[in-house]
Amino acid sequence: MVNDRLSIIPLGGVNEIGKNMYVIQSGDDIVVVDCGSKFPDESLLGIDVIIPDISYLIENANHVRGLVVTHGHEDHIGGIPYIIKQLNMPIYATRLTLGLIKAKLKEHGLLSTAELHQIDAQSEITLGELPLSFFSTNHSIPDCLGVVFHTPQGTVVHTGDFKFDLTPVNNQYADIHKMAEIGKNGVLALLSESTNAERPGFTPSERLVGANILEAFMNGSGMIYITTFASNVHRLQQIIDAAAKTDRKIALAGRSMVNVVDIATKLGYLTVSQTMVVNADEVNKYKRDEIVVLCTGSQGEPMAALGRIASGNHRQFAVFPGDTVIFASSPIPGNERNVSRIVDNLFERKARVIYGSGSNTGMHVSGHACQEELKLMLTLMKPRYFIPIHGEYRMLYLHQLLAESVGVEANNIFILNNGDVVDFAGSEAFQERSVPNGDTYVDGLGIGDVGHVVLRDRKVLSADGILIIVITFGKAENKIISGPDIISRGFVLVRESEGLMDEVHRITLQVMEEHQEETKHHIPWGLYKQDLKEAVGKFLYAKTKRRPMILPIIIQV
């Protein structure tokens, strides 16, 4: 490493929404900001979550000084248990964020070996020889931080996720004065989130949602079901307050909802009377108009609480005609179809459903800065160089235009891909190299052991099924003593496709005879299996236009 060099490396979170991870490398010191995950799309069959590729960090493990976490959302903390298994580094986070991280580490059996440090907006720490300070921001979860790196090359600022809410529900105000002071002292490079760079104006205050939820509760009929992001503690508090004002009890549905409410209540971020909270098994003891069910599933996840309730598959809750269901959220792009499916199911059950974008229903406001707030952050910081982060390409590009509009030189703005490196030498920036990057798939207990070949096989199985050909071959007799037995799964129903199976049987014997003839006494089984796959595959495609996975199994006795 070059001791006076500064490098900024996104390993996740640019040109995508989710799995945020950014590396600040100053001399021999590497500090990681955030360690998120994201959920897979429908093409990644069987994958649980996606986390960043940390091969660069593992390669430079002796220089990694710690992980600083800006806030407690899944796209910023979801990867921590999986990454810590590969590279156990000290973790620095605020009180609530640390509480959520501890719950994850405990679930994975890692809490006893983790090195955890609590920080706040007033903290000043040094990791290796790199001093860090912090400033408070607003977002849709309490205790959010921006991070300031005081490097020999100059000051680098990472905003975290933010908005400027001048009337925050929890009275945690963004420290605009401190941001202005940081900018006054000079900022070499700013990394700022871009999620709402497409949206003009300012993001409305979260406080507006509370009044709309209260009105909906006052006018609601039957049992009220309301769904939102479990980690949106501000929203949870406003729901609890509305339930108290309308004399309704609160029941919780969904594992993440139960966990967050429990952690946030114990740490003092949620205020709820224990007499208000009803166990899910006891809901039927009350009249339906005395209960509010606070549940997961705002993004249409079929196995989340609301998805199971809407389909009639939940053990404890059911929607009756006249019940009220409120989506206190807006669908994340890509989730619209799943949300629509659940809304349809709810309407079929004769429920009254309040759904759609937050701007239409008043039940949701974003936790991210819109264009005028993004320009305000840029104006406060006055960076020489700017790197837009946390967004898809169009968002990063529009954020670049916003930066140019407030005076940042176009040549000093870098739109990166994950793994791209911006190096600073002599306070000049250049982008000439990259480090290994990509997605790491988590499937069950496996981290990174499912690659493109496995996923390709899963896609084949899901699309065209599998055909298994089992042959028992006697070594002494040098001939087949049983089979070929043909097993179809997800391809065709064997008893309805006897002619097709008979032909596969014939081809199997024909290919074996050809190999026996060529080799006399010894059959090269590897070559035989390959030729059998090709012959059967070609025949099946000609007859069915399908390409099932063909799996020959040879048992030698």
Summary of the structure (lengths in Angstrom):
residues: 557
radius of gyration: 28.5
end to end distance: 59.8
largest distance: 89.0
contacts: 1918
relative contact order: 0.12
helix: 36%
strand: 27%
